[in-house]
Amino acid sequence: MNPIQLFDPASSTYTYVLFDQVSREALIIDPVDEQLERDLASLREYGLKLVWAVETHAHADHITSAGKLAELAGARTAAPAGCGIGTAGVQLQHGDTLQFGGETLRALHTPGHTAGSMSFVWRQHVFTGDTLLINGCGRTDFQSGSARELYHSLTEVLFALPDDTTVWPGHDYQGRRHSTVGAEKAGNARVAGKSEAEFVAIMDGLNLPKPRRIDEAVPANLTSGIRHDVDGALLMQPRPVQAGYAGDVSPQLAWQWVQAGEAVLVDVRTDAEREWVGFVPDAVPVAWKQWPGMVMNPQFDEAIRQASGGKKLVLLCRSGVRSIAAAKRATELGLEAFNILEGFEGDPDAHAQRGHKGGWRHQGLPWRQN
């Protein structure tokens, strides 16, 4: 059984969908923001329920859609612990596994392209991200890259897999779709037959241009593709948008408004999410259950009007997709509505243990778990 392999021409990125044939539970690796509709269509075509959206690393050449897939398809997000993707619900360590139906994906820490890069083993397949490419490998000159670490990841981790293991890379620029561990071990131009010193010399001499989208992509990917202001000077200023609602605000500014009595905090997550992830005290629960193409929901309209009480609204959800949609609808109703950046995502106990850096927990804003 092979994965579903999908391709983004703009970044030459491969995205992979794996699924359990019995339960139809699925997992997606390295999804691309611009291909969100394609990926959702693929899930519908195969009758799949997405339960995991997984990253091999924090990408520099495209923006992930993991956060949006969490919203629209109900998946949980998972990323390598060493990549700083603080919004990922699960921070993966070497040897960790993810279950989808009766299937298992196993994480291998393969640093070098970035310090946190991971590859993933499923059955007789390995998904190598930018660590191992077909007849090549990922660059090591930014994002805490290390040619020495990459050499050991290739020769001691990936090349230790059985030779007939199919290699599914994160990119290919020549139309090649897959290879094998044996073929790369024997013939990869960068590493096959090379000593560590020779490999380091090759990598240090590449002199590649800076990725075109790195300044945009990396900050966005550190929040699972949900863009936000990272400059502390902007935290206490609303960010205007041209998208049918009042704007985006940081959690700090939203909470300041709420404490001052200027705004009402509205949680548009479902009751089940609040039970599972945790509650935000003083937030009015008004679940947004709208899907694209659905008719307007009069129950939501009435509840959001009552919640406002003439004040501006600050709306939060799991990552920002639903709170933006709800803010747009509230604006259509004549209310002043803002989306809270970063969202509220993950498991409360795990957040506390790893010092989660996303949204309400990071800002020290009050919330409680059951």
Backbone torsions as a table, in degrees:
resi	resn	phi	psi	omega
1	MET	NA	124.6	179.9
2	ASN	-100.7	157.4	174.2
3	PRO	-73.5	163.8	168.6
4	ILE	-81.2	121.6	-178.7
5	GLN	-106.7	124.9	-178.2
6	LEU	-121.3	152.5	-171.5
7	PHE	-130.9	135.8	174.5
8	ASP	-106.6	108.4	-175.9
9	PRO	-62.0	-33.7	-175.3
10	ALA	-63.4	-37.3	-178.6
11	SER	-113.5	0.6	-175.5
12	SER	54.0	37.8	-178.5
13	THR	-96.8	134.9	171.6
14	TYR	-94.8	133.9	172.0
15	THR	-113.6	142.4	-176.7
16	TYR	-124.7	136.2	174.0
17	VAL	-115.4	123.4	176.8
18	LEU	-113.8	147.0	179.9
19	PHE	-152.5	157.5	175.3
20	ASP	-90.4	125.5	-173.0
21	GLN	-68.6	-23.8	-178.1
22	VAL	-85.6	-56.5	-175.8
23	SER	-81.4	-20.3	-175.1
24	ARG	68.0	14.4	172.3
25	GLU	-71.8	141.4	-171.9
26	ALA	-132.5	163.5	178.6
27	LEU	-137.1	139.7	178.8
28	ILE	-119.4	137.9	-179.0
29	ILE	-114.6	127.8	175.5
30	ASP	55.7	57.0	176.1
31	PRO	-72.0	153.9	-176.1
32	VAL	-114.8	132.2	-175.6
33	ASP	-52.7	-46.7	-176.9
34	GLU	-67.9	-13.2	-179.6
35	GLN	-107.5	20.8	-177.1
36	LEU	-57.6	-48.7	-178.0
37	GLU	-64.3	-38.6	176.7
38	ARG	-60.5	-44.0	-177.2
39	ASP	-68.4	-40.3	176.4
40	LEU	-63.6	-38.5	177.3
41	ALA	-64.2	-38.3	178.2
42	SER	-64.2	-40.8	177.5
43	LEU	-61.8	-43.5	178.7
44	ARG	-65.3	-41.4	-177.8
45	GLU	-59.7	-40.4	-178.2
46	TYR	-92.4	-0.4	179.6
47	GLY	66.1	45.2	-173.4
48	LEU	-106.3	149.7	171.9
49	LYS	-109.1	114.0	-177.9
50	LEU	-77.4	123.2	179.6
51	VAL	-113.2	-18.0	179.1
52	TRP	-139.7	138.5	167.9
53	ALA	-119.6	118.2	-165.9
54	VAL	-121.5	140.1	175.5
55	GLU	-110.2	143.4	170.8
56	THR	-83.0	-26.3	178.3
57	HIS	-172.9	178.5	174.0
58	ALA	-83.9	108.0	-171.0
59	HIS	-73.9	150.5	179.6
60	ALA	-109.4	-6.8	-173.2
61	ASP	-117.4	-4.6	174.5
62	HIS	-156.5	164.9	178.0
63	ILE	-102.2	134.1	-179.6
64	THR	-73.7	157.2	172.8
65	SER	-108.1	16.0	-174.8
66	ALA	-57.3	-43.9	179.8
67	GLY	-63.4	-40.0	179.4
68	LYS	-69.8	-37.0	177.2
69	LEU	-65.6	-34.7	176.1
70	ALA	-60.1	-39.7	179.3
71	GLU	-71.6	-51.7	-168.6
72	LEU	-82.7	-28.1	-176.8
73	ALA	-113.7	-4.3	177.2
74	GLY	80.2	14.2	-178.5
75	ALA	-76.0	162.1	166.1
76	ARG	-98.5	153.9	-179.3
77	THR	-103.1	144.5	178.6
78	ALA	-141.2	140.9	-178.1
79	ALA	-151.5	158.4	177.3
80	PRO	-59.7	136.0	-176.6
81	ALA	-61.9	-29.7	-175.9
82	GLY	-83.6	4.6	-175.7
83	CYS	-96.9	-9.7	178.3
84	GLY	74.5	20.8	178.3
85	ILE	-84.3	81.0	-169.1
86	GLY	-65.5	-21.0	-178.7
87	THR	-83.4	-8.6	178.9
88	ALA	-66.5	131.4	-177.5
89	GLY	-66.0	-29.6	178.2
90	VAL	-124.8	127.1	177.3
91	GLN	-100.1	109.9	-169.7
92	LEU	-83.4	138.5	172.2
93	GLN	-111.5	162.4	178.7
94	HIS	-54.8	128.9	178.9
95	GLY	90.5	-9.5	177.6
96	ASP	-64.9	154.2	178.9
97	THR	-126.4	151.4	173.6
98	LEU	-119.8	132.7	-179.9
99	GLN	-100.1	137.0	169.1
100	PHE	-139.8	108.9	-170.1
101	GLY	60.8	-132.0	177.3
102	GLY	-90.5	9.0	-176.6
103	GLU	-101.2	156.4	-178.0
104	THR	-133.1	134.2	172.9
105	LEU	-111.2	129.7	-177.0
106	ARG	-111.8	132.7	-177.1
107	ALA	-89.8	135.7	173.7
108	LEU	-121.2	122.9	176.5
109	HIS	-74.6	116.1	-178.2
110	THR	-128.5	69.7	-176.8
111	PRO	-68.9	163.9	178.5
112	GLY	141.2	-58.5	173.0
113	HIS	-63.2	-49.1	165.3
114	THR	-132.7	164.7	-176.7
115	ALA	-64.5	-28.6	-176.3
116	GLY	-102.2	0.7	-172.2
117	SER	-51.2	141.5	177.2
118	MET	-129.8	153.0	167.6
119	SER	-114.5	160.5	-175.5
120	PHE	-131.6	132.5	-179.0
121	VAL	-105.0	131.5	175.5
122	TRP	-139.4	119.7	-176.5
123	ARG	52.3	-122.5	-179.6
124	GLN	-101.6	25.5	-177.1
125	HIS	-119.5	150.0	171.4
126	VAL	-132.5	132.0	-179.3
127	PHE	-104.6	110.6	-163.9
128	THR	-100.8	1.1	-179.6
129	GLY	54.6	-131.2	177.8
130	ASP	-98.9	7.5	179.6
131	THR	-71.0	-56.7	179.0
132	LEU	-120.1	120.8	175.0
133	LEU	-108.2	172.7	178.7
134	ILE	-74.4	115.9	-178.0
135	ASN	60.1	30.6	179.4
136	GLY	-170.1	-164.9	178.2
137	CYS	-160.2	169.7	179.0
138	GLY	-71.3	154.2	177.7
139	ARG	-70.6	163.3	-174.8
140	THR	-131.3	20.9	-171.5
141	ASP	-102.5	12.4	175.1
142	PHE	-156.6	173.2	179.3
143	GLN	53.6	48.4	178.7
144	SER	59.5	30.9	177.8
145	GLY	-68.4	156.7	179.9
146	SER	-151.4	118.5	178.7
147	ALA	-64.1	-36.9	179.9
148	ARG	-65.7	-44.2	178.3
149	GLU	-64.9	-38.2	179.5
150	LEU	-64.3	-40.5	178.5
151	TYR	-57.5	-45.2	-179.5
152	HIS	-70.7	-34.4	176.0
153	SER	-63.0	-40.2	-179.8
154	LEU	-70.9	-53.0	-170.2
155	THR	-80.6	-29.8	-174.0
156	GLU	-104.6	-21.0	-178.9
157	VAL	-107.5	-62.6	-175.9
158	LEU	-70.9	-41.6	-179.4
159	PHE	-75.5	-5.3	173.0
160	ALA	-82.9	-11.4	176.0
161	LEU	-71.8	157.6	178.4
162	PRO	-55.0	143.1	-176.2
163	ASP	-57.9	-29.6	-177.5
164	ASP	-86.7	6.6	175.8
165	THR	-65.0	127.9	179.5
166	THR	-77.1	130.4	178.6
167	VAL	-96.6	121.8	176.6
168	TRP	-113.5	105.5	-173.9
169	PRO	-81.3	164.1	176.5
170	GLY	-77.1	-22.5	-179.7
171	HIS	-145.2	156.3	159.5
172	ASP	-155.9	138.0	-173.8
173	TYR	-106.7	5.7	-178.3
174	GLN	-126.9	16.7	175.8
175	GLY	82.1	5.5	178.6
176	ARG	-80.4	140.1	-171.2
177	ARG	-102.7	-36.4	-178.3
178	HIS	-160.8	168.3	179.3
179	SER	-144.8	-160.8	173.7
180	THR	-134.1	158.9	176.7
181	VAL	-59.7	-41.9	-179.5
182	GLY	-62.1	-42.0	-179.3
183	ALA	-66.6	-40.5	179.8
184	GLU	-72.2	-36.4	177.8
185	LYS	-62.7	-35.7	-176.6
186	ALA	-87.1	-32.0	-169.1
187	GLY	-132.8	5.5	-179.0
188	ASN	-64.6	123.1	-172.1
189	ALA	-62.7	-26.7	-177.2
190	ARG	-82.5	-36.9	-166.6
191	VAL	-125.2	-25.2	-175.5
192	ALA	-61.5	124.2	177.9
193	GLY	73.9	5.5	-176.7
194	LYS	-95.8	144.0	170.2
195	SER	-77.0	168.2	177.5
196	GLU	-59.5	-43.7	-179.1
197	ALA	-62.9	-40.6	178.6
198	GLU	-65.2	-42.0	179.4
199	PHE	-63.5	-45.2	179.6
200	VAL	-61.1	-40.5	179.3
201	ALA	-63.7	-40.0	178.0
202	ILE	-62.8	-47.8	-176.9
203	MET	-67.0	-39.4	-179.8
204	ASP	-68.2	-20.5	-177.5
205	GLY	-97.6	7.5	-175.5
206	LEU	-70.5	-40.1	178.9
207	ASN	51.1	52.9	-178.1
208	LEU	-81.5	150.2	176.6
209	PRO	-68.6	156.3	177.0
210	LYS	-63.0	134.7	176.1
211	PRO	-54.0	134.9	-172.5
212	ARG	-59.4	-36.5	-173.1
213	ARG	-105.5	12.6	-171.6
214	ILE	-58.4	-41.4	-176.6
215	ASP	-67.1	-27.1	177.4
216	GLU	-89.5	-42.9	-169.3
217	ALA	-72.8	-45.9	-173.8
218	VAL	-62.4	-49.3	178.3
219	PRO	-59.7	-39.8	178.6
220	ALA	-65.0	-40.4	-177.4
221	ASN	-72.1	-21.6	174.2
222	LEU	-71.6	-9.3	173.8
223	THR	-120.3	34.1	178.3
224	SER	57.6	28.8	177.2
225	GLY	90.0	2.0	177.7
226	ILE	-95.0	106.9	-174.0
227	ARG	-67.1	146.5	177.4
228	HIS	-157.9	164.8	176.8
229	ASP	-75.5	129.0	178.4
230	VAL	-107.0	-4.6	179.5
231	ASP	-85.4	117.6	-177.3
232	GLY	-56.5	-27.6	-179.5
233	ALA	-67.3	-18.9	-177.1
234	LEU	-96.9	-3.4	-171.8
235	LEU	-61.8	-33.2	-174.9
236	MET	-100.6	22.6	176.4
237	GLN	-124.1	132.3	173.5
238	PRO	-65.6	143.2	179.0
239	ARG	-100.7	114.4	179.9
240	PRO	-65.5	149.8	175.4
241	VAL	-133.3	162.5	176.2
242	GLN	-115.1	54.9	-171.7
243	ALA	-135.8	22.9	172.6
244	GLY	89.3	17.0	173.0
245	TYR	-149.9	174.9	-167.6
246	ALA	-68.6	-31.9	179.9
247	GLY	149.5	-178.4	178.2
248	ASP	-106.6	144.0	177.7
249	VAL	-133.6	151.6	175.5
250	SER	-72.0	159.6	174.9
251	PRO	-58.7	-36.5	180.0
252	GLN	-62.0	-47.5	-178.3
253	LEU	-66.3	-40.6	178.5
254	ALA	-59.1	-44.2	-177.8
255	TRP	-69.1	-35.2	175.9
256	GLN	-60.8	-43.7	178.7
257	TRP	-62.9	-42.4	-178.9
258	VAL	-63.7	-46.4	-179.1
259	GLN	-63.2	-32.3	-179.4
260	ALA	-82.3	-2.6	-179.0
261	GLY	77.2	14.3	-178.5
262	GLU	-87.5	-20.5	-173.8
263	ALA	-143.4	159.4	175.2
264	VAL	-109.3	129.3	178.7
265	LEU	-85.8	124.8	-177.7
266	VAL	-122.2	127.2	178.5
267	ASP	-101.3	111.7	-176.1
268	VAL	-96.5	11.4	173.4
269	ARG	-70.2	165.4	177.6
270	THR	-77.2	164.3	176.4
271	ASP	-59.3	-39.4	-178.9
272	ALA	-63.2	-40.5	178.7
273	GLU	-64.5	-41.2	179.7
274	ARG	-64.4	-37.4	177.8
275	GLU	-66.1	-39.6	-174.6
276	TRP	-79.7	-47.3	-173.0
277	VAL	-88.9	-41.2	-177.2
278	GLY	140.5	160.8	-177.2
279	PHE	-104.2	148.1	172.1
280	VAL	-105.3	109.2	-178.9
281	PRO	-58.2	147.8	179.1
282	ASP	72.3	2.0	176.6
283	ALA	-88.0	134.8	176.6
284	VAL	-83.0	122.3	180.0
285	PRO	-80.6	116.8	175.4
286	VAL	-136.2	91.2	-172.5
287	ALA	-65.6	132.7	174.7
288	TRP	-98.2	112.2	-177.2
289	LYS	-115.9	17.9	-177.2
290	GLN	-74.9	135.4	171.8
291	TRP	-115.0	153.6	178.7
292	PRO	-52.9	131.1	178.2
293	GLY	93.5	-12.1	179.0
294	MET	-75.2	152.8	175.7
295	VAL	-71.6	162.3	179.9
296	MET	-61.6	150.0	-176.9
297	ASN	-105.3	105.3	-177.5
298	PRO	-63.7	-28.8	178.6
299	GLN	-64.9	-42.5	177.1
300	PHE	-63.8	-45.1	-178.1
301	ASP	-57.2	-46.7	-178.7
302	GLU	-66.4	-41.8	-177.8
303	ALA	-66.3	-38.8	-177.8
304	ILE	-72.8	-33.6	175.3
305	ARG	-63.9	-44.9	-179.9
306	GLN	-64.8	-38.4	-179.0
307	ALA	-63.8	-36.8	-175.0
308	SER	-63.3	-50.4	-177.8
309	GLY	56.8	29.8	179.3
310	GLY	87.0	-3.4	178.9
311	LYS	-97.6	166.2	173.6
312	LYS	-74.2	155.9	-176.6
313	LEU	-108.9	139.0	170.3
314	VAL	-121.1	119.5	-168.9
315	LEU	-111.9	137.1	176.3
316	LEU	-127.8	153.1	171.2
317	CYS	-144.5	-153.6	-174.9
318	ARG	-74.4	-39.6	179.7
319	SER	-143.8	-8.2	176.6
320	GLY	122.7	-15.4	-176.5
321	VAL	-69.1	-50.1	-178.5
322	ARG	-73.5	-35.3	-179.9
323	SER	-66.5	-32.6	174.9
324	ILE	-67.0	-46.4	179.4
325	ALA	-61.1	-42.0	179.8
326	ALA	-67.6	-36.6	177.8
327	ALA	-64.1	-38.5	177.3
328	LYS	-63.3	-43.7	179.8
329	ARG	-65.5	-42.3	178.5
330	ALA	-61.0	-37.3	177.6
331	THR	-63.9	-40.5	176.8
332	GLU	-60.6	-27.3	179.5
333	LEU	-85.0	2.4	177.8
334	GLY	90.3	13.6	-179.6
335	LEU	-99.1	157.4	175.6
336	GLU	-94.5	110.1	-171.0
337	ALA	-128.3	134.5	179.5
338	PHE	-119.2	146.6	172.2
339	ASN	-92.9	134.2	175.9
340	ILE	-88.0	125.7	-178.1
341	LEU	-70.2	149.4	171.2
342	GLU	85.7	-29.3	173.8
343	GLY	76.6	-165.0	-173.1
344	PHE	-145.7	95.5	-167.7
345	GLU	-136.3	144.1	172.2
346	GLY	113.2	-175.1	-178.1
347	ASP	-94.8	129.7	-175.1
348	PRO	-57.4	-46.0	-178.7
349	ASP	-63.5	-42.9	179.0
350	ALA	-64.6	-37.5	178.4
351	HIS	-59.7	-47.1	-176.8
352	ALA	-65.3	-37.8	-176.9
353	GLN	-69.8	-34.9	-173.6
354	ARG	-105.1	6.7	179.4
355	GLY	64.2	51.2	-175.5
356	HIS	-49.7	136.9	-173.8
357	LYS	-104.8	8.5	-175.6
358	GLY	-104.6	140.9	166.9
359	GLY	57.1	-135.2	-168.1
360	TRP	-65.3	-37.3	-178.5
361	ARG	-64.4	-45.6	-177.7
362	HIS	-63.4	-35.8	-174.3
363	GLN	-82.0	-0.8	-179.5
364	GLY	71.9	20.7	-179.7
365	LEU	-82.4	149.7	-171.7
366	PRO	-69.5	137.3	171.7
367	TRP	-160.3	164.8	178.8
368	ARG	-139.8	156.4	172.8
369	GLN	-109.1	166.8	179.4
370	ASN	-69.7	NA	NA
